[in-house]
Amino acid sequence: MASTEKFILIGAGSAMFTRGLVADLMRTGEEIDLALVDLDPEALDAARNLVSKMIAARQAPIHLTASLDRRDVLKGATVVITTIGVGKRRAWEQDVFVPRKYGIYMPVGDTVGPGGTSRALRMIPAMVAIARDVLDLAPDALFINYSNPMSPVCRGVRKATGAEVIGLCHGTHDTAGYLARLLGVPRADLSYTAVGINHMTWFTQLSVKGMDAMPALHMHAQQVLAKTNAALAAAKQGAPLPHNGSPFESTYGHPFSYQCLEWFGAFPAPLDRHVTEFFPQFFRHGQYYGKTLGVDEFTFEGTIAVGDKIYEEMRQDAAGPQPLTEEYFKKLGGEHEQAIEIIQSIRQGLTRLYSANLPNTGQAPNLPMQAVIESPAVTTVNGLIPIALPPLPTGVGGTLATRFQWVEAVVEAALEGSRDKFIQALLLDGAVDEPGMVAALADDLLAAQAAYLPWAQK
């Protein structure tokens, strides 16, 4: 990257993303202007203090500024990265807890389901406002979004403003690493094609050094499903179900994702924690192989607790006199992990392959045109360019078709401030299974998030 790069990080109070991105920037050794933006003064102060300590510890050539108002720092930006969460974790909790009152249990609730639908209502207008400021003050900046729900956010921004936002997520990249470890091969030897909607992206082709690896994956699927069924059978005889207590790891080894492989001949990323939310018909009242999604499998409260703990640790480390531990400077996995590599590849004109969320301009011929899909794209001096692919298998395409219509409905609901279209989106999502429930659920969610939805306060 050139020394003239000016990075703007909007949503800098996101603790792990900010520290990971700054550590990656420092490893480039290049001179960079970095501006942190967050609407929360306390979160911005903590992020600024932490980054200042990181820069000082390594004497990195990063020139740091921070502002509560993005317009103060956007002019001249060459890279704008958004990782905002309107209402942060407290609002996210309501996206999940309100639907629980109606018997709808979600392990994540930030992408689809009533939780993802609710989140989209407050995220899309905020991101549209950011995009308009980017177009006004930094029209040539590389504009990258990490905020969820990815497809509705990116579609809403492009539809309302025309800003060429790129959506990035580490889910497909992480799943490729998981599959390489499973197959016992170096990550560099694995090649694949993965297409879909963010958080349900289908690996339709998988090979190791040119040899088809799908048969080996099917063999593993049989093992996972047999082991899961054996655990359930033993539980019926009084044996305890296995339990790992992790908010992020599967106790059983992701049996539903392997069941999808057996059904559709393709493997969904990024595994059961997200993928189950796309198939609510199989998990009524959260029932998941003898457990309850979001409660004792992929515990949502555990996810929130981890986020709160990380933020508090960051705040204390930022404010305290003690030097930062080496952990702050290591290369971390997470949402940020490919950002700098992608930007460098674009600046240097290197042709490298990544997974990106971009409008469908024909790269997936049997998915809706202009729908924001996650698929392979190559870096060029002109940015990320999607690769043309053959049509998806009919079954795989069928799992996605209604989802993109849900995206359109929730985008229209958010842009128009429409309760009626919010209800339509909830119906299209499929988690609501009683006709009399949908209006009450919609109104409860609107009431819970009214502070972030001016139109819902009328």
C-alpha positions as CSV (number, residue, x, y, z in Angstrom):
1,M,0.0,0.0,0.0
2,A,1.1,3.5,-0.7
3,S,2.1,5.8,2.2
4,T,-0.8,8.1,1.2
5,E,-3.5,5.6,2.3
6,K,-6.0,7.0,4.7
7,F,-8.1,4.5,6.5
8,I,-11.4,5.4,8.2
9,L,-12.8,2.7,10.5
10,I,-16.5,3.4,11.3
11,G,-17.6,1.4,14.3
12,A,-14.2,1.4,16.0
13,G,-15.8,0.5,19.3
14,S,-15.9,-3.1,18.0
15,A,-13.0,-4.3,20.2
16,M,-11.7,-7.4,18.4
17,F,-12.1,-6.0,14.9
18,T,-10.2,-2.8,15.7
19,R,-7.3,-4.4,17.5
20,G,-6.9,-7.1,14.8
21,L,-7.1,-4.6,12.0
22,V,-4.5,-2.3,13.6
23,A,-2.2,-5.2,14.3
24,D,-2.4,-6.1,10.6
25,L,-1.8,-2.5,9.5
26,M,1.3,-2.4,11.7
27,R,2.7,-5.5,10.1
28,T,2.8,-3.8,6.7
29,G,5.4,-1.4,8.1
30,E,3.9,1.4,5.9
31,E,3.0,4.9,6.8
32,I,-0.8,5.2,7.2
33,D,-3.3,7.7,8.4
34,L,-6.0,6.0,10.5
35,A,-9.2,7.7,11.8
36,L,-11.4,5.9,14.3
37,V,-15.1,6.8,14.3
38,D,-17.8,5.7,16.7
39,L,-21.0,7.3,18.0
40,D,-20.4,6.1,21.5
41,P,-18.0,8.5,23.3
42,E,-16.9,5.8,25.8
43,A,-16.3,3.2,23.2
44,L,-14.4,5.6,21.0
45,D,-12.2,6.7,23.9
46,A,-11.4,3.1,24.7
47,A,-10.5,2.3,21.1
48,R,-8.4,5.4,20.7
49,N,-6.5,4.7,23.9
50,L,-5.9,1.1,22.9
51,V,-4.7,1.9,19.4
52,S,-2.5,4.7,20.7
53,K,-0.8,2.2,23.1
54,M,-0.4,-0.3,20.3
55,I,1.2,2.3,18.0
56,A,3.5,3.6,20.8
57,A,4.6,0.1,21.8
58,R,5.9,-0.7,18.2
59,Q,6.6,2.9,17.2
60,A,4.5,2.3,14.1
61,P,4.2,5.0,11.5
62,I,0.5,5.2,11.9
63,H,-1.0,8.7,12.4
64,L,-4.1,8.4,14.5
65,T,-7.1,10.6,14.8
66,A,-10.6,9.9,16.3
67,S,-14.0,11.5,15.9
68,L,-17.6,11.1,16.9
69,D,-18.6,12.6,13.6
70,R,-17.4,10.7,10.5
71,R,-17.8,13.8,8.3
72,D,-14.9,15.4,10.2
73,V,-12.5,12.8,9.0
74,L,-13.9,11.3,5.7
75,K,-12.5,13.8,3.3
76,G,-9.6,12.3,1.4
77,A,-10.1,8.8,2.7
78,T,-8.8,6.0,0.4
79,V,-10.3,3.1,2.4
80,V,-13.5,3.2,4.4
81,I,-14.4,0.1,6.5
82,T,-17.7,-0.2,8.4
83,T,-18.2,-2.6,11.3
84,I,-21.1,-0.9,13.0
85,G,-23.8,-2.4,15.1
86,V,-26.7,0.0,15.7
87,G,-27.7,-0.4,19.4
88,K,-24.7,-2.7,19.9
89,R,-25.1,-5.9,22.0
90,R,-28.0,-4.6,24.1
91,A,-30.2,-4.1,21.0
92,W,-28.9,-7.4,19.6
93,E,-30.1,-9.2,22.7
94,Q,-33.7,-7.9,22.1
95,D,-33.5,-9.3,18.5
96,V,-33.1,-12.8,20.1
97,F,-35.0,-12.5,23.4
98,V,-38.3,-11.1,22.0
99,P,-38.8,-14.0,19.5
100,R,-38.1,-16.5,22.3
101,K,-41.3,-15.4,23.9
102,Y,-43.0,-16.7,20.7
103,G,-41.1,-20.0,20.8
104,I,-38.5,-19.0,18.2
105,Y,-34.9,-19.8,19.3
106,M,-31.9,-18.5,17.4
107,P,-28.2,-19.2,18.1
108,V,-27.0,-16.0,16.5
109,G,-30.0,-13.8,15.3
110,D,-27.9,-11.4,13.2
111,T,-28.5,-12.6,9.7
112,V,-31.9,-14.2,9.1
113,G,-34.8,-15.2,11.3
114,P,-36.9,-12.6,13.1
115,G,-33.6,-11.4,14.7
116,G,-31.8,-10.8,11.5
117,T,-34.9,-9.2,10.0
118,S,-35.2,-6.8,13.0
119,R,-31.5,-6.0,12.9
120,A,-31.8,-5.1,9.2
121,L,-34.4,-2.4,10.0
122,R,-32.0,-0.4,12.0
123,M,-28.8,-1.3,10.2
124,I,-29.8,-0.4,6.6
125,P,-30.8,3.3,7.2
126,A,-27.6,3.8,9.2
127,M,-25.4,2.3,6.5
128,V,-27.2,4.2,3.8
129,A,-26.4,7.5,5.6
130,I,-22.8,6.4,5.9
131,A,-22.7,5.6,2.2
132,R,-24.1,9.0,1.2
133,D,-21.3,10.7,3.3
134,V,-18.7,8.5,1.6
135,L,-20.0,9.4,-1.8
136,D,-19.9,13.1,-0.8
137,L,-16.5,13.3,0.8
138,A,-14.5,10.3,-0.4
139,P,-16.1,9.1,-3.6
140,D,-13.0,7.2,-4.8
141,A,-12.5,5.3,-1.5
142,L,-12.5,1.6,-1.4
143,F,-15.7,1.0,0.6
144,I,-15.8,-2.3,2.6
145,N,-18.6,-3.4,4.9
146,Y,-18.4,-6.1,7.6
147,S,-21.7,-5.4,9.3
148,N,-24.6,-7.9,9.4
149,P,-27.0,-8.8,8.0
150,M,-24.6,-8.7,5.1
151,S,-26.8,-9.2,2.0
152,P,-29.6,-6.9,3.1
153,V,-27.1,-4.2,4.2
154,C,-25.1,-4.2,1.0
155,R,-28.3,-4.5,-1.2
156,G,-29.9,-1.6,0.7
157,V,-26.8,0.6,0.3
158,R,-26.5,-0.1,-3.4
159,K,-30.2,0.3,-4.1
160,A,-30.6,3.6,-2.2
161,T,-27.3,5.2,-3.1
162,G,-25.4,3.3,-5.8
163,A,-22.3,3.2,-3.7
164,E,-20.1,0.3,-4.7
165,V,-19.8,-1.3,-1.3
166,I,-18.0,-4.6,-1.0
167,G,-19.2,-7.0,1.7
168,L,-16.5,-9.2,3.3
169,C,-16.9,-12.0,5.9
170,H,-14.5,-14.6,7.1
171,G,-17.1,-17.4,7.3
172,T,-16.3,-19.1,4.0
173,H,-12.5,-18.6,4.5
174,D,-12.8,-20.2,8.0
175,T,-14.9,-23.1,6.7
176,A,-12.2,-23.8,4.0
177,G,-9.6,-24.0,6.8
178,Y,-11.9,-26.3,8.8
179,L,-12.3,-28.6,5.7
180,A,-8.5,-28.6,5.1
181,R,-7.9,-29.7,8.7
182,L,-10.6,-32.3,8.4
183,L,-9.1,-33.7,5.3
184,G,-5.6,-33.5,6.8
185,V,-4.1,-31.4,4.0
186,P,-2.4,-28.0,3.9
187,R,-4.8,-25.1,3.3
188,A,-2.9,-24.1,0.2
189,D,-3.6,-27.5,-1.4
190,L,-7.4,-27.1,-1.1
191,S,-9.4,-25.5,-3.9
192,Y,-13.1,-24.9,-3.9
193,T,-16.1,-23.1,-5.4
194,A,-18.5,-21.6,-2.8
195,V,-21.6,-19.6,-3.8
196,G,-24.7,-18.5,-1.9
197,I,-25.9,-15.8,0.5
198,N,-23.7,-14.7,3.4
199,H,-23.8,-17.3,6.2
200,M,-25.2,-19.9,3.9
201,T,-22.6,-20.2,1.2
202,W,-22.5,-23.6,-0.5
203,F,-19.3,-25.4,-1.3
204,T,-20.3,-27.0,-4.6
205,Q,-16.8,-28.2,-5.5
206,L,-13.9,-29.2,-3.3
207,S,-10.6,-30.7,-4.4
208,V,-7.1,-31.3,-3.1
209,K,-4.3,-30.9,-5.7
210,G,-6.9,-31.4,-8.4
211,M,-8.4,-34.6,-6.9
212,D,-12.1,-34.5,-6.0
213,A,-12.4,-34.3,-2.2
214,M,-16.2,-34.6,-2.0
215,P,-16.2,-38.4,-1.6
216,A,-14.0,-38.1,1.5
217,L,-16.4,-35.4,2.8
218,H,-19.4,-37.7,2.3
219,M,-17.6,-40.4,4.3
220,H,-17.1,-38.0,7.1
221,A,-20.7,-37.0,6.9
222,Q,-21.8,-40.6,7.5
223,Q,-19.5,-40.8,10.5
224,V,-20.8,-37.5,12.1
225,L,-24.5,-38.5,11.5
226,A,-23.9,-42.0,12.9
227,K,-22.2,-40.6,16.0
228,T,-25.0,-38.1,16.6
229,N,-27.7,-40.7,16.2
230,A,-25.8,-43.0,18.6
231,A,-25.7,-40.2,21.2
232,L,-29.4,-39.5,20.8
233,A,-30.2,-43.3,21.1
234,A,-28.1,-43.5,24.3
235,A,-29.8,-40.5,25.7
236,K,-33.1,-42.3,25.3
237,Q,-31.7,-45.0,27.6
238,G,-30.7,-42.5,30.2
239,A,-27.2,-41.5,29.2
240,P,-26.4,-37.8,29.4
241,L,-26.1,-35.9,26.1
242,P,-22.6,-34.7,25.3
243,H,-22.0,-31.0,26.1
244,N,-19.1,-28.6,25.5
245,G,-20.6,-25.3,26.7
246,S,-19.0,-23.3,23.9
247,P,-21.0,-20.5,22.3
248,F,-19.2,-21.1,19.0
249,E,-18.3,-24.8,18.7
250,S,-20.6,-27.7,17.8
251,T,-20.9,-30.5,20.4
252,Y,-21.7,-33.0,17.7
253,G,-19.5,-31.9,14.9
254,H,-22.1,-29.9,12.8
255,P,-24.5,-32.8,11.9
256,F,-27.0,-30.5,10.2
257,S,-24.4,-29.2,7.8
258,Y,-23.4,-32.8,6.9
259,Q,-27.1,-33.7,6.5
260,C,-27.3,-30.8,4.0
261,L,-24.3,-32.3,2.2
262,E,-26.1,-35.6,2.0
263,W,-29.3,-34.0,0.7
264,F,-27.9,-31.5,-1.7
265,G,-24.4,-32.7,-2.6
266,A,-23.0,-29.4,-1.4
267,F,-21.6,-28.3,1.9
268,P,-22.8,-25.1,3.6
269,A,-20.6,-22.5,5.3
270,P,-20.1,-21.4,8.0
271,L,-21.5,-24.6,9.7
272,D,-24.4,-25.3,12.0
273,R,-24.4,-22.2,14.2
274,H,-25.5,-20.0,11.3
275,V,-26.9,-22.6,8.8
276,T,-29.6,-23.9,11.1
277,E,-31.2,-20.4,11.1
278,F,-31.9,-20.7,7.3
279,F,-34.0,-23.9,7.8
280,P,-36.4,-23.0,10.7
281,Q,-38.8,-25.7,9.6
282,F,-36.4,-28.3,11.1
283,F,-35.8,-26.5,14.4
284,R,-39.2,-25.5,15.7
285,H,-38.9,-24.2,19.3
286,G,-35.1,-24.5,18.9
287,Q,-35.0,-28.3,19.1
288,Y,-31.6,-29.4,17.8
289,Y,-30.5,-33.0,18.3
290,G,-31.9,-33.2,21.9
291,K,-30.8,-29.6,22.7
292,T,-32.1,-26.1,22.3
293,L,-30.4,-23.7,19.9
294,G,-29.1,-20.6,21.6
295,V,-29.7,-22.1,25.0
296,D,-27.6,-25.2,25.6
297,E,-26.1,-25.4,22.1
298,F,-24.4,-22.4,20.6
299,T,-25.6,-20.4,23.7
300,F,-26.6,-16.9,22.7
301,E,-26.1,-15.6,26.3
302,G,-22.6,-17.1,26.1
303,T,-21.9,-15.2,22.9
304,I,-23.0,-11.9,24.5
305,A,-21.0,-12.6,27.6
306,V,-17.8,-13.2,25.5
307,G,-18.3,-9.9,23.7
308,D,-18.9,-8.0,26.9
309,K,-15.8,-9.6,28.5
310,I,-13.6,-8.8,25.5
311,Y,-14.8,-5.2,25.5
312,E,-14.2,-4.7,29.2
313,E,-10.7,-6.2,29.0
314,M,-9.9,-3.9,26.1
315,R,-11.2,-0.9,28.0
316,Q,-9.1,-1.7,31.1
317,D,-6.0,-2.4,29.0
318,A,-6.5,0.8,27.1
319,A,-6.9,2.9,30.3
320,G,-4.4,1.3,32.5
321,P,-0.7,2.1,32.9
322,Q,0.4,-1.5,32.2
323,P,2.0,-2.3,28.8
324,L,0.0,-4.4,26.4
325,T,0.6,-8.1,26.2
326,E,2.0,-9.7,23.1
327,E,-1.4,-11.1,22.3
328,Y,-2.4,-7.6,21.0
329,F,0.2,-7.8,18.3
330,K,-0.3,-11.3,17.0
331,K,-2.1,-12.1,13.8
332,L,-5.6,-13.0,14.9
333,G,-8.4,-14.9,13.1
334,G,-11.7,-13.1,12.8
335,E,-13.6,-10.8,10.5
336,H,-10.7,-8.5,9.9
337,E,-8.2,-11.1,8.9
338,Q,-8.2,-10.8,5.1
339,A,-8.9,-7.0,4.8
340,I,-5.4,-5.7,4.5
341,E,-4.3,-8.6,2.2
342,I,-7.2,-7.8,-0.1
343,I,-6.5,-4.1,-0.1
344,Q,-2.8,-4.7,-0.8
345,S,-3.7,-7.0,-3.7
346,I,-6.0,-4.4,-5.2
347,R,-3.4,-1.6,-4.9
348,Q,-0.7,-3.8,-6.4
349,G,-2.8,-5.2,-9.1
350,L,-2.3,-8.8,-7.9
351,T,-4.8,-11.4,-9.1
352,R,-5.9,-13.3,-6.0
353,L,-9.0,-15.2,-5.3
354,Y,-11.3,-14.3,-2.4
355,S,-14.9,-14.7,-1.3
356,A,-16.9,-11.5,-1.5
357,N,-20.4,-10.2,-1.4
358,L,-21.2,-8.4,-4.6
359,P,-24.3,-7.9,-6.9
360,N,-25.1,-10.8,-9.2
361,T,-24.3,-9.5,-12.6
362,G,-24.4,-13.0,-14.2
363,Q,-21.7,-14.8,-12.2
364,A,-24.4,-17.1,-10.7
365,P,-26.8,-17.4,-13.7
366,N,-29.7,-19.0,-11.9
367,L,-29.8,-16.6,-8.9
368,P,-31.6,-13.3,-9.1
369,M,-29.8,-10.5,-11.0
370,Q,-28.5,-7.7,-8.7
371,A,-29.0,-9.8,-5.6
372,V,-26.0,-9.5,-3.3
373,I,-24.5,-13.0,-3.4
374,E,-21.3,-14.4,-1.8
375,S,-19.1,-16.0,-4.4
376,P,-15.5,-16.1,-5.7
377,A,-14.0,-12.8,-6.9
378,V,-10.5,-11.8,-8.0
379,T,-8.6,-8.7,-7.0
380,T,-7.6,-6.3,-9.8
381,V,-6.6,-2.7,-9.9
382,N,-10.3,-1.9,-10.3
383,G,-11.3,-3.8,-7.2
384,L,-12.9,-7.2,-6.6
385,I,-14.4,-8.7,-9.8
386,P,-16.7,-11.7,-9.5
387,I,-15.9,-14.8,-11.5
388,A,-18.5,-16.3,-13.9
389,L,-19.7,-19.7,-12.8
390,P,-22.0,-22.4,-14.1
391,P,-25.6,-22.5,-12.8
392,L,-26.0,-23.9,-9.3
393,P,-27.5,-27.3,-8.9
394,T,-31.3,-27.0,-8.8
395,G,-31.7,-28.0,-5.1
396,V,-28.9,-25.6,-4.0
397,G,-30.4,-22.8,-6.0
398,G,-33.8,-23.6,-4.5
399,T,-32.6,-23.1,-0.9
400,L,-31.5,-19.5,-1.9
401,A,-34.3,-18.3,-4.2
402,T,-36.8,-17.3,-1.5
403,R,-34.0,-15.9,0.7
404,F,-33.2,-13.2,-1.9
405,Q,-36.9,-12.2,-2.1
406,W,-36.7,-11.9,1.7
407,V,-33.8,-9.6,1.3
408,E,-35.8,-7.4,-1.1
409,A,-38.7,-7.3,1.3
410,V,-36.6,-6.3,4.4
411,V,-34.7,-3.7,2.3
412,E,-38.0,-2.1,1.3
413,A,-39.3,-2.2,4.9
414,A,-36.1,-0.5,6.2
415,L,-35.9,2.1,3.4
416,E,-39.7,2.9,3.5
417,G,-40.2,2.5,7.3
418,S,-43.0,0.1,6.5
419,R,-44.6,-2.1,9.2
420,D,-46.5,-4.0,6.5
421,K,-43.3,-4.9,4.6
422,F,-41.6,-5.9,7.8
423,I,-44.5,-8.4,8.4
424,Q,-44.0,-9.6,4.8
425,A,-40.3,-10.2,5.5
426,L,-41.1,-12.1,8.6
427,L,-43.5,-14.3,6.7
428,L,-41.0,-14.9,3.9
429,D,-38.3,-15.8,6.4
430,G,-40.3,-18.8,7.6
431,A,-39.6,-18.9,11.3
432,V,-43.1,-17.8,12.2
433,D,-45.4,-20.8,12.0
434,E,-48.7,-19.4,13.2
435,P,-50.7,-16.9,11.2
436,G,-51.9,-15.1,14.4
437,M,-48.3,-14.7,15.7
438,V,-46.7,-12.6,13.0
439,A,-48.3,-9.1,13.7
440,A,-47.8,-9.4,17.4
441,L,-44.1,-10.4,17.0
442,A,-43.5,-7.6,14.5
443,D,-45.0,-5.0,16.9
444,D,-43.0,-6.4,19.9
445,L,-39.8,-6.2,17.9
446,L,-40.6,-2.7,16.7
447,A,-41.4,-1.6,20.2
448,A,-38.1,-3.1,21.6
449,Q,-36.1,-1.3,18.9
450,A,-38.1,1.9,18.7
451,A,-35.2,4.0,20.0
452,Y,-33.4,3.2,16.7
453,L,-36.4,3.4,14.4
454,P,-37.9,6.9,14.3
455,W,-40.8,5.7,12.1
456,A,-41.8,3.1,14.6
457,Q,-42.2,5.8,17.3
458,K,-45.2,7.3,15.5
